[in-house]
Amino acid sequence: MKEYTKNLIESFFLKFSDLQYLKESMEKSISLMTSRIQSGGKILICGNGGSASDSEHIAGELLKEFYIKRPINQEFGERLIEVYGEEGRVLTENLQGAIPAISLISQTGFLSAFGNDAKPELTYAQEVFAYGNPGDMLIAISTSGNAKNVCYAAMMAKALDVFVLSLTGENGGNLRKYSDVLLNVPETETYLVQELHLPLYHLLCRGIEFEIFGEER
């Protein structure tokens, strides 16, 4: 792990001292997820309600620049300019380095069709089955840890050798059983759990981003 990322994690857990017990789990998550992304893996994300919004938020931070600049590969940029001329230059100068992430809550047509035709609680599991490959990752978000559709998604992920990182409330609920890493914040009230999830996943996104695109200062 890069020194900057280590310092980032250290500073975070000094500020959020009540979450200190999650430090090792966060370090493990950033390291494992970075290596899987660099090996061609992608990140799938799911949750319900406010956690569905968090799923979208996380995908947004990963698909484009979040905290540091992410220029695209120079060789690829030169190829774009060579093939497309001035339009290739527009692409080269404006595209940003990306971390592949899919928010499973975004597939509106599929979600409504599968929910109507099959079993609604298996919608996320069906998407993990469709998208998931060994080497991928699932971020499963449930404030209680007991959301059936999120648990089924995690079960499918485990069956496919997809790494499961879960964000939950204090006791982890049923998701605890299906998680490779559990980030269970010390709250049980839904909105309080969500308020702690946000800084945690921002740290996760910043850590992965710097590990992949950052240069030591």
C-alpha positions as CSV (number, residue, x, y, z in Angstrom):
1,M,0.0,0.0,0.0
2,K,1.3,3.5,-0.9
3,E,2.4,5.8,1.9
4,Y,-0.2,8.4,1.0
5,T,-3.0,5.9,1.3
6,K,-1.6,4.7,4.7
7,N,-1.6,8.3,5.9
8,L,-5.1,8.8,4.6
9,I,-6.4,5.9,6.6
10,E,-4.5,6.9,9.7
11,S,-5.9,10.4,9.6
12,F,-9.4,9.1,9.0
13,F,-9.4,6.9,12.1
14,L,-7.9,9.6,14.2
15,K,-10.8,11.8,13.3
16,F,-13.4,9.0,13.6
17,S,-12.0,7.3,16.7
18,D,-15.2,5.5,17.4
19,L,-14.6,3.5,14.2
20,Q,-11.0,2.6,15.1
21,Y,-12.0,-1.1,15.3
22,L,-12.7,-1.1,11.5
23,K,-9.2,0.2,10.5
24,E,-7.7,-3.3,9.7
25,S,-10.8,-4.2,7.8
26,M,-10.6,-1.0,5.7
27,E,-6.9,-1.6,5.0
28,K,-7.7,-5.1,3.8
29,S,-10.6,-3.9,1.7
30,I,-8.6,-1.2,-0.1
31,S,-5.7,-3.6,-0.8
32,L,-7.8,-6.5,-2.0
33,M,-10.2,-4.4,-4.1
34,T,-7.3,-2.6,-5.7
35,S,-5.5,-5.8,-6.7
36,R,-8.7,-7.2,-8.1
37,I,-9.4,-4.1,-10.1
38,Q,-5.9,-4.1,-11.5
39,S,-6.4,-7.7,-12.5
40,G,-9.5,-6.8,-14.5
41,G,-12.2,-7.0,-11.9
42,K,-15.2,-4.7,-11.4
43,I,-17.3,-3.5,-8.5
44,L,-21.0,-4.3,-8.2
45,I,-23.0,-2.3,-5.6
46,C,-26.5,-2.7,-4.1
47,G,-28.8,-1.4,-1.3
48,N,-32.3,-0.2,-0.7
49,G,-33.8,3.2,0.0
50,G,-31.1,5.5,1.3
51,S,-28.6,2.7,0.7
52,A,-29.7,2.5,-2.9
53,S,-28.7,6.2,-3.2
54,D,-25.4,5.3,-1.6
55,S,-24.9,2.7,-4.3
56,E,-25.3,5.3,-6.9
57,H,-23.0,7.7,-5.0
58,I,-20.2,5.1,-4.8
59,A,-20.5,4.3,-8.5
60,G,-20.3,8.0,-9.3
61,E,-17.1,8.4,-7.3
62,L,-15.5,5.4,-9.0
63,L,-16.4,5.9,-12.6
64,K,-14.7,9.3,-12.8
65,E,-12.2,11.5,-11.0
66,F,-13.0,11.8,-7.3
67,Y,-10.2,13.4,-5.4
68,I,-7.2,13.4,-7.7
69,K,-6.6,13.8,-11.4
70,R,-6.9,10.6,-13.5
71,P,-5.5,11.3,-17.0
72,I,-6.1,8.5,-19.4
73,N,-3.2,6.3,-20.6
74,Q,-0.9,8.4,-22.8
75,E,-0.4,5.7,-25.4
76,F,-4.1,5.2,-25.7
77,G,-4.6,8.9,-26.0
78,E,-2.1,9.2,-28.8
79,R,-3.9,6.3,-30.6
80,L,-7.3,8.2,-30.3
81,I,-5.7,11.3,-31.8
82,E,-4.0,9.3,-34.6
83,V,-7.3,7.5,-35.5
84,Y,-9.8,10.4,-35.0
85,G,-7.8,13.6,-35.3
86,E,-9.3,16.6,-33.6
87,E,-12.2,14.6,-32.2
88,G,-9.7,12.1,-30.8
89,R,-8.0,15.1,-29.1
90,V,-11.3,16.1,-27.5
91,L,-11.7,12.5,-26.2
92,T,-8.1,12.4,-24.9
93,E,-8.2,15.7,-23.1
94,N,-11.6,15.2,-21.5
95,L,-11.9,11.5,-20.6
96,Q,-10.8,10.4,-17.2
97,G,-9.4,7.3,-15.7
98,A,-12.2,5.0,-14.6
99,I,-12.7,2.3,-12.0
100,P,-15.4,-0.1,-13.4
101,A,-18.4,0.0,-11.1
102,I,-22.1,-0.9,-11.7
103,S,-24.8,0.2,-9.3
104,L,-27.3,-2.7,-9.5
105,I,-30.2,-0.4,-8.5
106,S,-30.0,1.5,-11.8
107,Q,-31.5,-1.2,-14.0
108,T,-35.1,0.0,-13.8
109,G,-36.5,-2.0,-16.7
110,F,-35.0,-5.2,-15.4
111,L,-35.9,-4.6,-11.8
112,S,-39.5,-4.0,-12.6
113,A,-39.8,-7.0,-15.0
114,F,-38.0,-9.5,-12.8
115,G,-39.9,-8.3,-9.7
116,N,-43.2,-8.8,-11.6
117,D,-42.4,-12.0,-13.3
118,A,-40.2,-13.8,-10.7
119,K,-39.3,-13.2,-7.1
120,P,-38.6,-9.5,-6.2
121,E,-36.2,-10.4,-3.4
122,L,-33.9,-12.1,-5.9
123,T,-33.5,-9.1,-8.3
124,Y,-30.0,-8.2,-7.1
125,A,-29.0,-11.9,-7.0
126,Q,-30.0,-12.2,-10.6
127,E,-27.9,-9.2,-11.6
128,V,-24.9,-10.6,-9.7
129,F,-25.4,-13.9,-11.5
130,A,-25.4,-12.0,-14.8
131,Y,-22.5,-9.7,-14.2
132,G,-20.3,-11.4,-11.6
133,N,-17.1,-13.2,-12.3
134,P,-14.3,-14.6,-10.1
135,G,-12.2,-11.6,-9.3
136,D,-15.1,-9.1,-9.1
137,M,-16.4,-7.4,-5.9
138,L,-19.8,-6.7,-4.4
139,I,-20.4,-3.8,-2.0
140,A,-23.6,-4.9,-0.2
141,I,-25.2,-2.1,1.9
142,S,-27.9,-2.7,4.5
143,T,-28.3,-0.7,7.6
144,S,-29.8,-3.7,9.5
145,G,-27.8,-6.3,7.6
146,N,-31.0,-8.2,7.1
147,A,-32.3,-6.9,3.7
148,K,-33.3,-10.1,1.9
149,N,-32.5,-8.9,-1.6
150,V,-29.0,-7.7,-0.5
151,C,-28.4,-11.0,1.4
152,Y,-29.3,-13.0,-1.6
153,A,-27.0,-10.9,-3.7
154,A,-24.2,-11.6,-1.3
155,M,-24.9,-15.3,-1.3
156,M,-24.8,-15.4,-5.1
157,A,-21.5,-13.4,-5.0
158,K,-19.9,-15.9,-2.6
159,A,-21.0,-18.8,-4.9
160,L,-19.2,-17.0,-7.8
161,D,-16.0,-16.2,-5.9
162,V,-16.9,-12.5,-5.9
163,F,-15.4,-10.7,-2.9
164,V,-18.1,-9.3,-0.6
165,L,-17.7,-6.1,1.4
166,S,-20.7,-5.3,3.5
167,L,-21.7,-2.0,5.1
168,T,-24.1,-2.5,7.9
169,G,-25.2,-1.3,11.4
170,E,-23.8,-2.5,14.7
171,N,-24.5,-6.3,14.7
172,G,-24.1,-6.9,11.0
173,G,-27.3,-9.0,10.7
174,N,-27.5,-11.9,8.3
175,L,-25.0,-10.2,5.9
176,R,-22.3,-11.0,8.4
177,K,-22.4,-14.7,7.3
178,Y,-21.8,-13.9,3.7
179,S,-19.2,-11.1,4.0
180,D,-15.5,-11.4,3.3
181,V,-15.1,-8.0,5.1
182,L,-17.8,-6.4,7.3
183,L,-17.8,-2.7,8.0
184,N,-20.4,-2.6,10.8
185,V,-20.7,0.9,12.3
186,P,-21.7,1.3,16.0
187,E,-25.3,2.5,15.4
188,T,-28.7,0.8,15.0
189,E,-30.9,3.7,14.0
190,T,-31.1,3.7,10.2
191,Y,-30.2,7.4,9.6
192,L,-27.4,7.3,12.0
193,V,-26.0,4.2,10.3
194,Q,-26.2,5.9,7.0
195,E,-24.4,9.0,8.3
196,L,-21.4,6.8,9.2
197,H,-21.5,4.8,6.0
198,L,-20.8,7.9,3.9
199,P,-17.4,8.8,5.3
200,L,-16.4,5.1,5.2
201,Y,-17.2,4.6,1.6
202,H,-15.6,8.0,0.7
203,L,-12.4,6.7,2.4
204,L,-12.7,3.4,0.4
205,C,-13.1,5.3,-2.9
206,R,-10.2,7.7,-2.1
207,G,-8.0,4.8,-1.1
208,I,-8.7,2.7,-4.2
209,E,-8.4,5.8,-6.4
210,F,-4.9,6.7,-5.1
211,E,-3.7,3.2,-5.2
212,I,-4.5,2.9,-8.9
213,F,-4.0,6.5,-10.2
214,G,-2.0,8.3,-7.5
215,E,1.7,9.2,-7.4
216,E,3.6,9.4,-4.2
217,R,4.5,13.0,-3.2
